[in-house]
Amino acid sequence: MLACMTKREPTTPLGVRVPEPFLARLDALAEALSTSWRKVTRSDVARAAMEHGIEPLEAEARERRGR
């Protein structure tokens, strides 16, 4: 799933307002999924969440932390 964060397909800017608790979840995922060689951005996580859903991303982050 993280592989979609590195794809550079043509995109269109999208400005959205999101509730603070959801934004906090995105930021927590960005931090949890970042590595020493690749900083995952809020935009990366937002794109992945829109494509796959946030719950699978959170499960992946929990799995990575458990390694």
Buried (B, 14 or more C-beta within 10 A) or exposed (E): EBEEBEEEEEEEEEEEEEEEEEEEBBEEBBEBBBEEEEEBBEEBBBBBBEEEEBEEBBEBBEEEEEE
